Amino acid sequence: MPETSPVITLHRPAPNVLELRLSGPWIASAALPDTEAALAALEGATSPRTVRFDCRDLMAWDSLLLTFLLKLLARCDALGIESDRTGLPEGVQGMLKLAQAVPERQDASRAEPPKGFLAEIGRHAVKAIEDFKGLADFTGEATLAFGRMLMGRARMRGSDVWQLIQECGPNALPIVTLISILVGMILAFVGAVQLKLFGAQIFIADLVGLGMAREMAATMTAILMAGRTGAAYAAELGSMTVNDEIDALKVTGFPPMEFLVLPRILALFAMTPLLCIYADVLGMFGGALVAAGLFDISFSEYLIQIENRLRLIDFEVGVAKSAVFGILVAVAGCMRGLQCSRNAASVGLATTSAVVTGIVFIVVSDAIMTLVVTALNVFRR
């Protein structure tokens, strides 16, 4: 009569060898066998040097058998006992290899109790220091790659640069068009409400023109690039990291910094100033729509006022800021993509982190450049 429950039989074919004979149906619906005797036989004065298996009488099996074997093999590894798995079914051997090859997720265990306030400050401080070191390393490698490009020694393809220019330039025109017109209209309407109290609606042109030329066009374009292009760069490089494509490039002699990062930095550096100029024009056009439609200022009066008030230096400052913003957005996206861990969840985290990092870079650098421009009195007449 066939056995209805799993059975473990211990056998000593040699003094230093312990053989486990597994028989019966090792399935979850069967009664749990006594496994303590097998685990206890691994320790003590009679501890074997080798453990092997005999599964000739084994019937059906499922996760019950795998759970027992994983526990047994873990005990053998801890005691330095060699395990011979050739007696196990091929399917069981494959499942064991798969189970032991996948590491346990760090967040799979029970959540740690909340830490104190000072401990949290310390943890964030350490993370900030690590991020700063990573940024310094990335900046240094990017600078060296740029130097090799100037000497004509960079391992990069010109076709990649043109393709990236197409993606971050002409393909971004629709969203830049929409946002620039709306920002210009908002500036005009908010300013006109106050200027109308003094009968100075004509200065709507000054407000919109200076605001767009010096600040808003560059900043809004850079933020759009951070959310659109910087995030795309992080996702692309993060996926390549997960799929071991970055390691493959290194093995074949293509430095990722030159082959992947440098073309992206050059593309954004080239296209962001052009998009900024485009946003300047459309933002002023949006302000003209509000001025003409709500405050009885003709287009000719609006354009004459802008021509009289704006100077070339106003546009130069905004364009220069946008060039810096383009470099920072590309650096944030590529850096977070290359720092991505080797799992799918990290790609999403890297993308989110790239957008946040890019916007922080934009705001901080904008504040610094504005202070420098003000200190140098660049806009003096």
C-alpha positions as CSV (number, residue, x, y, z in Angstrom):
1,M,0.0,0.0,0.0
2,P,1.5,3.4,-1.0
3,E,2.6,5.8,1.8
4,T,0.2,8.7,2.5
5,S,2.7,10.9,4.4
6,P,6.3,12.0,3.8
7,V,9.0,10.0,5.5
8,I,12.6,10.7,6.3
9,T,15.0,7.8,6.9
10,L,18.5,8.4,8.1
11,H,21.2,6.0,6.8
12,R,25.0,5.9,7.3
13,P,26.7,4.3,4.3
14,A,30.0,5.5,5.7
15,P,31.2,7.0,9.0
16,N,31.5,10.5,7.5
17,V,28.4,10.4,5.2
18,L,24.8,10.9,6.2
19,E,22.2,9.8,3.6
20,L,18.7,11.1,3.8
21,R,16.1,8.8,2.1
22,L,13.0,10.7,1.3
23,S,9.9,8.8,0.4
24,G,6.2,9.3,0.2
25,P,4.3,12.4,-1.0
26,W,6.1,15.6,0.1
27,I,3.1,17.9,-0.5
28,A,1.6,20.6,1.7
29,S,-1.7,18.7,2.2
30,A,0.2,15.7,3.8
31,A,1.1,15.5,7.4
32,L,4.3,17.3,8.3
33,P,7.1,14.8,8.8
34,D,9.5,14.9,11.8
35,T,12.5,16.9,10.5
36,E,14.2,17.6,13.8
37,A,16.0,14.2,13.9
38,A,17.6,14.9,10.5
39,L,18.7,18.4,11.6
40,A,20.0,17.0,15.0
41,A,22.1,14.4,13.2
42,L,24.1,17.1,11.6
43,E,25.6,18.2,14.9
44,G,27.4,16.5,17.8
45,A,30.3,14.2,17.9
46,T,29.0,12.1,15.0
47,S,28.5,15.1,12.7
48,P,29.1,14.0,9.1
49,R,31.2,15.6,6.5
50,T,28.9,15.0,3.6
51,V,25.1,14.9,3.3
52,R,23.5,13.2,0.3
53,F,20.0,12.3,-0.7
54,D,18.1,9.2,-2.0
55,C,14.8,10.1,-3.6
56,R,14.0,6.9,-5.5
57,D,10.9,6.3,-3.4
58,L,9.8,10.0,-3.5
59,M,6.4,10.5,-4.9
60,A,4.9,14.0,-5.5
61,W,6.6,17.1,-4.1
62,D,5.9,20.8,-3.8
63,S,7.0,23.7,-1.5
64,L,7.0,21.5,1.6
65,L,10.0,19.6,0.3
66,L,11.8,22.8,-0.8
67,T,11.2,24.5,2.6
68,F,12.8,21.5,4.4
69,L,15.7,21.3,2.0
70,L,16.5,25.0,2.2
71,K,16.5,24.8,6.0
72,L,18.7,21.7,5.9
73,L,21.1,23.1,3.4
74,A,21.4,26.3,5.4
75,R,22.3,24.3,8.5
76,C,24.9,22.4,6.5
77,D,26.5,25.6,5.2
78,A,26.6,27.0,8.8
79,L,28.4,23.8,10.0
80,G,30.7,23.5,7.1
81,I,29.1,20.2,5.9
82,E,29.3,19.5,2.2
83,S,25.9,18.7,0.5
84,D,25.7,16.3,-2.5
85,R,22.4,17.2,-4.4
86,T,22.8,14.7,-7.2
87,G,20.3,12.4,-5.6
88,L,17.5,15.0,-5.8
89,P,15.1,15.3,-8.7
90,E,16.2,17.7,-11.4
91,G,13.2,19.9,-10.8
92,V,14.1,20.2,-7.1
93,Q,17.7,21.0,-7.9
94,G,16.6,23.8,-10.3
95,M,14.2,25.3,-7.7
96,L,16.9,25.2,-5.0
97,K,19.4,27.0,-7.3
98,L,16.8,29.7,-8.1
99,A,15.8,30.1,-4.5
100,Q,19.4,30.5,-3.3
101,A,20.4,32.8,-6.3
102,V,17.8,35.5,-5.5
103,P,18.8,37.6,-2.5
104,E,16.3,38.6,0.1
105,R,14.9,42.1,-0.4
106,Q,16.1,44.5,2.3
107,D,12.6,45.8,2.9
108,A,11.1,42.3,3.1
109,S,11.8,41.9,6.8
110,R,9.7,43.5,9.5
111,A,10.0,47.2,9.5
112,E,12.3,48.7,12.1
113,P,10.9,50.7,14.9
114,P,10.9,54.4,14.4
115,K,14.2,56.0,15.3
116,G,14.8,59.2,17.3
117,F,14.9,62.7,15.9
118,L,18.7,63.0,16.1
119,A,19.1,59.6,14.5
120,E,17.0,60.7,11.6
121,I,19.0,63.9,11.2
122,G,22.2,61.8,11.2
123,R,20.9,59.4,8.6
124,H,19.9,62.2,6.3
125,A,23.2,64.0,6.9
126,V,25.1,60.8,5.9
127,K,23.0,60.4,2.8
128,A,23.6,64.0,1.8
129,I,27.3,63.5,2.2
130,E,27.2,60.4,0.0
131,D,25.1,62.3,-2.6
132,F,27.7,65.1,-2.6
133,K,30.5,62.6,-3.1
134,G,28.7,61.0,-5.9
135,L,28.0,64.3,-7.5
136,A,31.7,65.3,-7.2
137,D,32.8,62.0,-8.8
138,F,30.3,62.3,-11.6
139,T,31.3,66.0,-12.2
140,G,35.0,65.1,-12.3
141,E,34.5,62.2,-14.8
142,A,32.2,64.4,-17.0
143,T,34.9,67.1,-17.0
144,L,37.6,64.6,-18.0
145,A,35.3,63.3,-20.8
146,F,34.7,66.8,-22.1
147,G,38.5,67.4,-22.1
148,R,39.0,64.2,-24.1
149,M,36.3,65.4,-26.5
150,L,38.1,68.7,-27.1
151,M,41.2,66.7,-27.9
152,G,39.3,64.5,-30.3
153,R,39.8,61.4,-28.2
154,A,36.2,60.8,-26.9
155,R,34.5,57.5,-27.7
156,M,31.2,59.0,-28.8
157,R,29.1,59.0,-32.0
158,G,28.0,62.2,-33.7
159,S,24.8,60.5,-34.9
160,D,23.8,60.0,-31.2
161,V,24.2,63.7,-30.5
162,W,22.0,64.7,-33.5
163,Q,19.3,62.1,-32.5
164,L,19.3,63.4,-28.9
165,I,19.1,67.0,-30.2
166,Q,16.0,66.0,-32.1
167,E,14.5,64.4,-29.0
168,C,15.1,67.3,-26.6
169,G,14.7,70.1,-29.1
170,P,12.1,70.0,-31.8
171,N,10.1,67.3,-30.1
172,A,9.8,69.6,-27.0
173,L,8.3,72.5,-28.9
174,P,4.6,71.7,-28.3
175,I,4.9,71.7,-24.5
176,V,7.2,74.7,-24.5
177,T,4.8,76.6,-26.7
178,L,1.8,75.9,-24.5
179,I,3.6,76.7,-21.2
180,S,5.3,79.9,-22.5
181,I,2.1,81.5,-23.8
182,L,0.3,80.7,-20.6
183,V,3.1,82.0,-18.4
184,G,3.2,85.2,-20.4
185,M,-0.6,85.6,-20.1
186,I,-0.4,85.0,-16.4
187,L,2.4,87.6,-15.9
188,A,0.4,90.2,-17.9
189,F,-2.9,89.6,-16.1
190,V,-1.4,89.6,-12.6
191,G,0.7,92.7,-13.2
192,A,-2.1,94.6,-15.1
193,V,-4.5,94.2,-12.2
194,Q,-2.2,96.3,-10.1
195,L,-1.0,98.7,-12.8
196,K,-4.5,99.5,-13.7
197,L,-5.0,101.1,-10.3
198,F,-2.5,103.8,-11.4
199,G,-3.5,104.0,-15.0
200,A,-0.2,102.5,-16.1
201,Q,-1.4,99.5,-18.2
202,I,1.2,100.3,-20.8
203,F,3.9,99.0,-18.5
204,I,2.4,95.5,-18.9
205,A,4.9,95.2,-21.8
206,D,7.8,96.1,-19.4
207,L,6.7,93.5,-16.9
208,V,6.2,90.7,-19.3
209,G,9.2,91.5,-21.4
210,L,11.7,91.8,-18.5
211,G,10.2,88.8,-16.6
212,M,10.3,86.5,-19.6
213,A,13.7,87.6,-20.9
214,R,15.6,87.6,-17.6
215,E,14.0,84.8,-15.6
216,M,10.8,83.1,-16.5
217,A,11.6,81.7,-20.0
218,A,14.9,80.2,-18.8
219,T,13.4,78.8,-15.6
220,M,10.2,77.3,-17.0
221,T,12.1,75.8,-20.0
222,A,14.6,74.2,-17.6
223,I,11.9,72.8,-15.4
224,L,10.1,71.4,-18.4
225,M,13.3,69.8,-19.6
226,A,13.9,68.3,-16.1
227,G,10.5,66.7,-16.1
228,R,10.6,65.6,-19.7
229,T,14.1,65.0,-20.8
230,G,16.0,64.6,-17.5
231,A,13.5,61.9,-16.4
232,A,13.9,60.2,-19.8
233,Y,17.7,60.1,-19.4
234,A,17.4,58.6,-15.9
235,A,15.0,55.9,-17.1
236,E,17.1,55.0,-20.1
237,L,20.4,54.7,-18.3
238,G,18.7,53.1,-15.3
239,S,17.2,50.4,-17.6
240,M,20.6,49.9,-19.2
241,T,22.1,49.4,-15.7
242,V,19.5,46.9,-14.7
243,N,20.0,44.9,-18.0
244,D,23.9,45.0,-17.5
245,E,24.3,47.0,-20.7
246,I,26.5,49.5,-18.9
247,D,28.8,46.7,-17.8
248,A,28.8,45.4,-21.4
249,L,30.0,48.8,-22.7
250,K,32.8,48.9,-20.1
251,V,34.0,45.4,-21.1
252,T,34.0,46.3,-24.8
253,G,36.0,49.4,-24.2
254,F,33.3,52.1,-24.4
255,P,33.4,54.4,-21.4
256,P,29.7,55.1,-20.5
257,M,30.7,58.7,-19.5
258,E,31.8,59.4,-23.1
259,F,29.5,57.1,-25.0
260,L,26.2,57.8,-23.2
261,V,26.5,60.8,-20.8
262,L,28.5,63.3,-22.9
263,P,26.2,63.3,-25.9
264,R,23.2,64.0,-23.6
265,I,24.9,66.9,-21.9
266,L,25.9,68.4,-25.3
267,A,22.4,68.0,-26.6
268,L,20.7,69.8,-23.7
269,F,23.4,72.4,-23.6
270,A,22.8,73.2,-27.3
271,M,19.0,73.1,-27.3
272,T,18.0,74.7,-24.0
273,P,19.2,78.2,-25.0
274,L,17.3,78.0,-28.3
275,L,14.2,76.8,-26.5
276,C,14.6,79.7,-24.1
277,I,14.7,82.3,-26.9
278,Y,11.6,80.6,-28.4
279,A,9.9,80.8,-25.0
280,D,10.8,84.5,-24.8
281,V,9.0,85.3,-28.0
282,L,5.9,83.3,-27.2
283,G,5.7,84.6,-23.6
284,M,5.7,88.2,-24.9
285,F,3.1,87.2,-27.4
286,G,0.9,85.7,-24.6
287,G,1.3,89.0,-22.7
288,A,0.3,90.9,-25.8
289,L,-2.9,88.9,-26.1
290,V,-3.9,89.9,-22.6
291,A,-2.9,93.5,-23.0
292,A,-4.9,93.8,-26.3
293,G,-7.9,91.8,-25.3
294,L,-8.5,93.1,-21.7
295,F,-6.8,96.5,-21.4
296,D,-7.1,98.2,-24.8
297,I,-3.4,98.2,-25.6
298,S,-2.7,97.7,-29.2
299,F,-0.1,95.3,-30.5
300,S,1.9,98.2,-32.0
301,E,2.0,100.1,-28.6
302,Y,3.0,96.8,-26.9
303,L,5.8,96.2,-29.3
304,I,7.1,99.7,-29.1
305,Q,7.2,99.7,-25.3
306,I,9.1,96.4,-25.3
307,E,11.5,97.7,-27.9
308,N,12.1,100.8,-25.8
309,R,12.5,99.0,-22.5
310,L,14.4,95.7,-23.3
311,R,18.0,95.6,-24.1
312,L,20.2,92.8,-25.5
313,I,21.7,92.2,-22.1
314,D,18.3,91.2,-20.7
315,F,18.1,88.4,-23.3
316,E,21.8,87.4,-22.8
317,V,21.4,86.9,-19.1
318,G,18.3,84.6,-19.6
319,V,20.0,82.6,-22.4
320,A,23.2,82.2,-20.3
321,K,21.1,80.9,-17.4
322,S,19.3,78.5,-19.6
323,A,22.6,77.0,-20.9
324,V,23.7,76.4,-17.3
325,F,20.3,74.9,-16.5
326,G,20.6,72.5,-19.5
327,I,23.9,71.2,-18.3
328,L,22.5,70.7,-14.7
329,V,19.4,68.9,-15.9
330,A,21.5,66.5,-18.1
331,V,23.9,65.9,-15.2
332,A,21.0,65.2,-12.8
333,G,19.3,62.7,-15.1
334,C,22.4,60.9,-16.2
335,M,23.9,60.7,-12.7
336,R,20.7,59.2,-11.2
337,G,20.4,56.8,-14.0
338,L,23.9,55.5,-13.6
339,Q,23.4,55.3,-9.8
340,C,20.3,53.0,-10.3
341,S,20.4,49.7,-8.5
342,R,19.9,46.4,-10.3
343,N,16.2,46.0,-9.9
344,A,13.1,47.3,-11.7
345,A,11.8,49.3,-8.8
346,S,15.0,51.4,-8.7
347,V,14.4,52.6,-12.3
348,G,11.3,54.4,-11.1
349,L,13.1,55.8,-8.0
350,A,15.9,57.0,-10.2
351,T,13.5,58.8,-12.5
352,T,11.8,60.5,-9.7
353,S,15.1,61.4,-8.0
354,A,16.4,62.8,-11.3
355,V,13.4,65.2,-11.6
356,V,13.7,66.4,-8.0
357,T,17.5,66.7,-8.2
358,G,17.2,68.7,-11.5
359,I,14.7,71.1,-10.1
360,V,16.8,71.6,-7.0
361,F,19.9,72.3,-9.1
362,I,17.9,74.8,-11.2
363,V,16.6,76.8,-8.2
364,V,19.9,76.9,-6.4
365,S,21.9,77.8,-9.4
366,D,19.3,80.4,-10.4
367,A,19.6,82.1,-7.0
368,I,23.4,82.1,-7.2
369,M,23.4,83.6,-10.7
370,T,20.8,86.2,-9.8
371,L,22.9,87.3,-6.8
372,V,26.1,87.5,-9.0
373,V,24.3,89.5,-11.7
374,T,22.9,91.8,-9.2
375,A,26.3,92.3,-7.5
376,L,27.9,93.1,-10.8
377,N,25.1,95.5,-11.7
378,V,24.8,94.0,-15.1
379,F,21.5,95.7,-15.9
380,R,22.7,99.3,-15.2
381,R,21.8,101.8,-17.9
